[in-house]
Amino acid sequence: MERWFRRVLGCALCVVAFQGWAGTVGFTDLARHVQYDKVKISGDGRYLAATTVVGDKPMLALLDLASLGEGKKPKGVMIRPREGNQVVDFWWVNDHRVLYTEGTKVSGFDKPFATGEIFGVNADGSGAELLFGYRAGSSYGDTRVQHREPERANGELISLLRGDDNHVLIGVNPWDSGPDGAYTQVFMIDVRDGNKHPVVTAPLLNAQFLVDHHGVVRFAFGRDSHSYPQVYYRESDGKPWSLLFQGSAEKSIPFPLAFSGDDGHVYMSCSAPGKVGALCPWEVATRTMQAPVWSSDVASLSGLIGSLDQRDVVGVYSMPGTPTAEAIVPGADTIKAIGLLSRALPGESVQIVSSTADGGKAVALASSDMDPGTFYLLDVATGKAQPLLQRAGWIKPDLMAAKQPVEFKARDGLTLHGYLSTPPGKEQAKHQPLVMFIHGGPFGIRDDWGYDPYVQMLATHGYAVLQVNYRGSGGYGHAFEAAGYRQWGGTMQDDVTDATRWAIQQGIADPGRICIFGGSYGGYAALEGVVKEPDLYRCAIGYVGVYDLAKMYTDGDISDRVAGKAYLRSTLGTDPAELAAHSPINQLDRLKANVMLVVGGQDQRVPPVQGESLHAALLKRGVAHEWLYKPDEGHGFYDERNAAELFERVTRFLDGQIGGGAAAGAP
């Protein structure tokens, strides 16, 4: 019986078991997009909405829970997005109506790009309307609402309005505002017909907002033209904005996350002496920060846990190694629900993703390093839960590789964290072929404990995989992230080297069979790794990577914006000699390892000229290397067939370099 679907006998929580199936881990399965991505329950608990894929068609499923029986999936209607688009996100705005946004495949992006349109539909499939966007006013769905004008702008939902079933708040950014964006406008929009009226304009470009429980926009936050963080506050509607917090590249500031149930406090991410992460209440009446209600010596908070009735904050999610859920309100209903499901599903991480307005029912996602996850419906009164939908039912967790959190010291004494995955059945084996798998970003992004098809592609095909959250990564506090600024090729790269040597010292890795692989910044780190440490790695795989740092200022969508250039100056540096010295394309005299380059022809974040230039430089030197170029892909392969081919080509390359048939010894 599958360990992630256990029948719990003799307890309050009864989980229906699913029958497992035998099979092997194929690249096609690993490359598939999940079947159910997001699941949310309506306020009255009658309906579910879920983003899903039927065949190869993305849909919004609207499911009637009255048809749900043991071992049966609920019935409902399928809403097909326009012209091959797919649903990006959705929200129940009342008991029977859903708003949703769509995305379309755009050259240069590795996932569907939001069109900025907002759609509405009833739970039974009726009342379909395009409420906002550049095609508003054209025929769509069942009816055509008159007098609605198209707008060349992006719209996004900011907040539902408690007690008002017919209106929500949206943020609007016009398309003609230039590459640096616009001062976001907030509107109240009618979810039935799209009529709207203005509420407030943000005091900074591309703002995010926080709304209190009375529907008043109180906070606006984002980054200024220097890419420094800012937080603005206003007391109420009609009051002016005032700058509350101003940060810099070196100085972090609190960020507002949620209002307390009585609007008397705002929970903010904050700093606490000797702590990596903390959550503090900010008192509205006195505008003062209170002592932390949660803090951690190891990790930043990764999310808030709300009460099941969605009125208050009761806990914090974080990921020091594996995911944790900690209470700030002891005995809170959501904390009890998470504990109940966690005990019934050992080895799984449980997160409440949606609940009814009265808190009587909740949708939980249980997932792990080996399991993409299953959504469960929990009846709080009875304590019974039943599985609803598997995110990727074709993945068999018992065939997957587990992730073990690891910790070690960098050469300067800084504590580093990461994850080790080994081929199933070889958890205790020594001197294994190892792939250093380096995450992108680099700043504010981290490797975590969750299911990762790239890690599984490597580990289930014979390779130990080590991931390291080098300095600059997110999740370990601002000081840790800022320690990586202007350290491309410096201490950030040294952290990767130190992690590799740690794996050798621990007897995990065969020192003669180690390769390094990564995407985006990880692609940079892979190539920089083999030129900075030419005797450490047998091969490198650069996937949509940066290989000439100076080109970051002239090519790609980051340098298109004033704030983007400021961000590069703060985090990459500006010294031409230093940028050249830390660019792999200028260090090929030191190259001993074999190389594979993977490029998306429509990549806008790291334009293909980066990979093409390195490809040409290697050819000019007569250096044979693997080359995988997909003209229609962007910053990461999105098409399932291309991703499956990538997995096959990567493992075939590794097999020839460090696999069982490869010759041992230094490169």
N, C-alpha and C positions, 0 to 999 in steps of 0.2 A: 504494500500500500504506500502511496506517495506520502512522504513525510509532511508535505505542506498542506495536505487535505486529510486531517485525521478525524475519525469519529470519536468524540469525547463522550464516554459513557459515565453515567452516575454523577453528572455535574449539571449546573444550571445552563451551561452553554453547550448546545448541540450543533456540530458542524458536519454537514453531509460530506462523505468521502467521495472523491472522484477516482475512477479506475485509471491506473497508469497504462502506459504502452511502452513496448520495447522498441528501440531504434538506435541509430547512430546520430552523431552531431554533424549535420550537413551544412555547407556554407549557405545554401539557399534558405534554410530555416533561420540561420543566424542573421541573415541580411534582411529578412522580412520586417516591415514596419509592424508595430503592435496592432492587434485587431481592435482592442478597446483601450483608448488612451485616457479619457476623462469620463467620470460617471458622477452625476449629481441627482439628488432626489428633490421632488417638488416640496413646497412648504407644507402641504397637507398630507404628504406621504403617499399619494396615490400613484404618482408617475416617476419614472426615471428618464433622464436624458443622458445619452452617451455618444461620444464620437467613436465611429467604427468604420471598418472597411469590409464591404461585401463584394466578394470577388476581388477585383482591383479598383472598385469604386468607393471613394470615401463618402460616408453618410453621417447624418445626425439621426440617431435612433431615438424615438420617443416611445417609451415602453409603459404599458399599463400593469402595475404591480398586482392588480386583482387577478391577473391570469397566471401569476407565479405559483408554481407548485413544486413539491419536493422532486428534485432531479429534472425540473423543467425550467426553461428560460421564459421570461415574460414576453408577451406578444405586444405588438404596437405598429407604428408607422415609421417609414424611413423617409427622411428629407434629403434629397440630393442637391448639393450645392450647384451653383450655376457654372456652366461651361468648364467642367472638369476641376473646379476649385475644391478645396476641402475646408471643413470647419476648423477654425483656430481655437476659439473658446466660446463658451455659452453660459447663460445664467437664467435661472428661474426668476422672473420678475413678479410673478404672482402664482397662484396654485395651478394655473392652466396655460400660462404663456411663457415662452422662452425667447430671449434675445440671443443672437449669435453673430460672430464675425467670421469672415472667410479669408482664406489665403490662396494664392495662385503661384504656380512654379514660375519663377523669374530667373533669368540667366544671372549667374553670379551668387546665388544664395543656395545653401545646402538644405533648406527646408522651405515650404511654401511661405511666400511673402504676403503679409496681411494687405488686403486691398483697401482697408480703411472704411469699409462699408459695414453697416449694422442692419441686420435682418431680424424680423419677428415672425413667430409662428405659434399656433395653439397646439396643445398637447395631442389633439386628435388629427393634426395635420392641416386644419383649416386656418383661415386668417393669415396666410403667408404674405408678408409685406417686406419690401426693401425700404427701410425707414430713413436711412441716411447714407449718402455717398455720391460718387460721381455718376452713377446710373439711376439714382432715385428719380421717381416720376415716370420711369418706363414700366411697361407691363411686367408684372411678376406675380406668380402664385395665383390665388383665387380672385383677388380684386385689384383695383387700381385706385389708390387714394389720390384725389385731385389736389392741385395747388401745392404740391411738394416739388421743390426745385432741386436739380442735381447740384452737388457741391464738390469741387475739386479739392478735397481735404481728407485727412485721416480722422476718423472718429473712434474713440475707445470708451468703454464703460468705466466710469469712475466709482459710482456708488449706486446701490439700490436705495430706496427711500422707505424706511420703516413706516407702515401705516398708510402708504400710498401705493396702490396696486397698478396705477396707470402711468406713473412717471419714474424716470431714473435720471441721474446726472451723467453726462458724457463730456469728454474733453475733445476739442477740435483743433487740429493743426493744418492750416492751408498748405496746399502743395506749392504754391508760388512764393513761399517765404524764403527761398534760397537754401543753400546747403547747410546753413547753421540752424535752421528750424525757425520756429515762431514762438511768440508769447501765447501759450496755450489758452484758449477760451473755454470756459465751462458753460454748458447749456443744460437746461431741464428739457427733456424730450418726452413726448407722449408715446408710449409703447404701442398704442393702437394705430396711430396714423402718421407718426413722425413729426408732427408739429412741435416746434421748440421755441424757447426764448432764452436770452442770455442771463447768466447768473453772475459771473466774475471773470476777470482776465488775470492770468498768472503774472507775477512780477519778474519772472525769469523764463528763458527759453526752454522749451521741451520739458515742461514741469510735470512732476507727479503731485498727487494731492492726497490729503487725508480729510475725511468728512466725519463730523460727529454724529451721534445717534439721532439728532434732530434734523439731519440733512443739510447742515451748514458746512460749507467748505472752509476749514480753519487753517490748514497748513498747505504750503506749496514748497516743493524742494526739488533740487537737481544740481546742475553744475553751471558755473559762470563761464565767461569767455576764456579764463585761464585753466578751465577744467577743474576748478576747486569747488568742493561741495558747499552748498548753501541751504539754509532752511528759513523760510518766511512764515510769519504767523499773523492772523487777524482775529479779533475778538468775536466778531459776528458779521452777518450780512451788512453791507454798507460801510463797514469799518475799513480803514486803510491797511495795507500790508506793511509789516515792519520786519526788518532783518533780525532773526533770532540767533542764528549760529552761522559763522563764517569759518570755513576750513581752508587748508592749503595742502600742498603735496605732502608735507610732513605732519600736519595737524589734522587729526580726525575730529569729527563733531558728532553729537547725538543726532539720531534720525528718528522721527515720529513713526510709530508702527500701528498703534490702535488706541482708541479711546476706551477708558473704563466704562462700565455699564451706566454709571450716572453722569458721565462726561466731566467728572471732577478731576480726573487725571488722564494723562496721555502716557502710554508705555513707550519708552524710547530705548533703542540700543545706546549704550553709554560706556564710559570708562570707569574702572575701579582699580585702586592701587593693587598691584601684584596680580591682577586678573587679566586673562586673555579676552574674555567676553563678559558682558553684564547687561541686565535689563533693569531700568530705573523708571519709577513713576515720576512724571513731571507734573507738579501741581498747577492747575490752570489758574486758580485765584491769585496765587502769589508769583507765578512764573518762576518757580524754583524746582530744582532737581532734588528728588528724595533719594534715600539710600537704596542700593540695589535690592530687588526682590529675588534676583537670581544672578549667579555669577559662576564662572568656570576658570580653573587654572589652565585648561588645555585648549578649549575650543570656543569659537564664537557661537552665538545662537543662530540657528538656521531657519527658524520659523516659530510662530506663536501657536499655542493650542487654545482654541476658543471653547467656551461653554457650548453644550449641545443646542441650546436655544439661540446661539450666535449673538449673545448680548454682552459677553465679557470675556476677558482673558483669564485662563486658569492654569496655564503651563507653558513650557518652552521645549521645542525640539532643538537638539544639537547633535554633532557628530564628532566626539573626541576620537573615536576609532570606529565603533559600530554606532548606529543611530540610537539616541536616547530620548525619552520623553520624561520630563521632570515637572512636578507640580509646583505652582506658586500659591494655589488654593488647595490645601489638603482635603481629600475626599470629594473633589469636584467630579461631576458626572462623566465628563470626557475622560478624565484620568482613570476612573473606574472602568470605563468601557475599553480603553486601551489595554489596561491590565488584564481584564477578562479575556480578551481575544489573544493577547500575547501568551497567556498561560495555556490556552488551547492550541496555539500554533507555535510551538517552540522552534526557535531558529529563524522566525520571521520578524520583520520590523512592521509594526502596525501604526497606521496613521488614519485618523478620521478625516475624510475628505469632503463630507457633506452631511447635513442633518436637517430634520424637519423644523418648522418654526417653533413647535412646542418641545423639541428635544426628545420626543418619544421614539424616533427611529433615526438611525444613522447609517451612512455608507462608509465602510472602512476599506482601506487598501492594505493587504498583507503582502510583503515582498521581501526579497533577500538578495544576497550576492549571487545566488544560484537560480533565483526565481523571478521572472519579470513581474509577477504579482497577480493576485486575484482580488476582485472586489466582493465584499460581503455586505449583506443587509442585516443589521443588528436591531432587534426589538429590545429596547432598553428595559421595559417593564418585566418581560419574561426572561431576559438574559439569553435568548436564543438567537443564533445567527445562522444564515445559510449563504452558501456561495452564489453569487450572481453571474459574474462574467470574468473569464480569464483574459488577461491582457494579451498573452501570446500562448495559446493552448498547445501549440505544436512543440514548445520547448519543454523538455523533460528535466526538471531540476536535478534529479539523481544522477544525470550524466554530466552535469556541469561541474566546473572547478570552484572551490571555495576560496574566498578572500580572507587572508589572515592579517589583521592590523599589525604593523611592525613599528619600532621606534629605535633610533640610533642617533649618534652625535656626528655633526659635521666637524671638519677639521678645526674650526674655530670655537667649538664647544656648543654651538647652537643645536638644540634638539630638533630633529626632523622626524616626520611621521610619514607612513606610506602603507602599502598593501602588497602582500606576496600571494600570488596564486600559483598553484602547482598542478600538473596534470592529475586528473582523478586517479586515485590508487597509488600515487607517488608522493603523498604528502610528507613522508619521512625520508624520501630518497635524497642522497647527497650528490653533489657535483653534476647537476643537471644542466642541459643547455638553457641559457637564460636570455630573455628579451627584456631590456629596459624599455618600458612603455611610458613615454613622457607626455603629459597633458599640455594642451594649448593654453592660450590666454595672452601672456602668462599671469597677469595680475588679477587677483580676486577670484580666479578659477581654481578648483581643487579636484583631486581624485577623491572618490568616496567609496563607500562599502556596497553600493547598489550594483545590480546586474548590468553588465557592460558587454555587448556582443563582440567588441574588439578583443577584450581580455579573453572571453570564452573561445573566440576563434583561435587564439594563440595557445591557450592552456589545454584545450581539449584536443589539440593536434600535436601535443608532445613537448611544449615549452613552458618552463617556469617563467612567470611574468612578475616583474617588480615595478611598482609605481611609487614615485616619491613626490611628496608635496614640498618641493624646494622653496626656499625663501622667495617671497613674491606671491605665493599661492594664497588663496582665500581660506577662510575658515579658522585661522589661528590668530586673529587680531590684526589691527592696523600696523603695529610695529613690525610684525613678521612680514606683512605685505610690503611695507615701505622699505624693508631691508633689501628687497630685490630691485628697487629702482636704480636704473642706470647700471645694472649688473648683467646685461646680456653678454655672455661669454666670460663673465667674471665669477663672482661667488655663486650666482644661480647655477652656472654650469659646474662649478666645483661641488655643489650639493649633489648633482647627478653622479658625478665621478665618485664621490664619497659613498653614495648609496651602492654603486656597482662594486666598489672595493669591500664594503661591508658584506655584501652577498658572497663574495669570494672568501672572506675571512670566516664567515659562518659555515662554510662548507656547502652552501646552497648551490652555488654556481661553479661549473667547470670553467676555470679561468681561460681556457683556450676556445671556449664555445659561448661567446657572449655577443649579442647584437643589440643595437639601439634603434628605436622606432618611435615616431611621433608625428602629430599633425599640427599645422600652423606653427606656433612657437615650438611645439614639440618636434616639428620637422627641422626647425632651426637647430634645436638642441641636439638632435640626432647627428646632423652633419658637423656641427661645431664640436660635438663630442669626439668624433673620429679624427678630426684634425688637431684638436687640442691634446688628445690622449691617443696617439696613433697605435700604441701597442696594447690597448685595453679591449678594443672591440674588433670582431671579425667582419662585421658588416653594419651598414646604416640604411634605414628606410626613411626618406623624407617625404611626407605626405602633405601637399599644399603648403609647403614650408617657405620661410624667409631665408634667403642665403646671401643677400646683399643689403646690409642695414641702411645704407644711405638711400636706397630706393624707397624706404618707408616714407620718406619725406616728399617723394615725387610721384609715386604710384600707389593706387589703392584708395579706398573710400575714407580711411582715417584722415589722410592729409587733405581731403577736400574741404574740411571744416576748420574754422579758426580754433575752436575748442579741441579738435582732433590734433592739430599741430602743437597746441599747448600741451596736450597730454603726452605726445611723443617727446617733447623737450624735457618734460618732467621725469618720464619713465625710461626713455631710451638713451637720452643724452644727445649732445650736438657737436662734439669734437669730431671733425672729419677723420683725423688720423686714428682715433680710437674706434670709430665705427668701421673703418676699413680693416683695422687689425683684428676685429672680432667678427668679420664676415667670412663664412666658410669659402666663398668663391675666391677669396684672396689668399687662401691658405692651402691650396691644393698640392703644393710641394710636399706637405706633410702627410698627405693621404696615403694610407696603406690598406684600409678596409675596402671591401666591395660595397657598391652603392646601388640602391634602387630609388628612383624618383617617381612620384605620383603627382599629377597636375590636373586641375580642372580648368578647361579652356575659358570658362565664363566667370572665373573667380574674381570678385571685386574687392574682397578684403585683402588677399595676397594675390595680386594679378599674376597670370601665367608667365609673365616675363621673368619672374624670379626663378621658377623652375627651368624655363627655357634657356635662360642665360647660363645656369649651371650645367645643364645638359650640353650646351654648345661648348662650354669650357672643357668639359670632360672629353668630348669628342675630339676637340682640337689637340688635347694631350694624348689621344689614343687610349684613353681609359675606358675599357668596356664596362657597361653598367646596364641595369634594367631600367626600362622607360615605360610608364603607363600614363597615357594622355587621353582624357575623355573630353571632347570639345564642348559637350553640352552640360557638363557638371560645373559646380561652383566650389565654394570653400568647404569641401567635404562632399563625398558622393552621396546623393539622395536616391537615385534610381536603384531599386532592389537588384536588378540584374547587374548593374555596374558594381554595386557593393559586393555581391557574391563573387564577381570576377576579381575584384580587389582582394578579397579574402583568399581566394585560390592562388592568385599570383604572389601574394605576400608569403604564404606558407610554403609555396614551392621554392621561392627564393631562399627562405630560411632553411629549408631542408637541404639545399645545396651548400649552405654555408656552415651551419652548426647542427644540422640534423644527424640522425643515426648513421647516414652514409657519408657524412663530411669528414675530412681528415682532421684529426685533433692537432693541437699546437697553436702557437701564436700566429697571427696573420702575416 
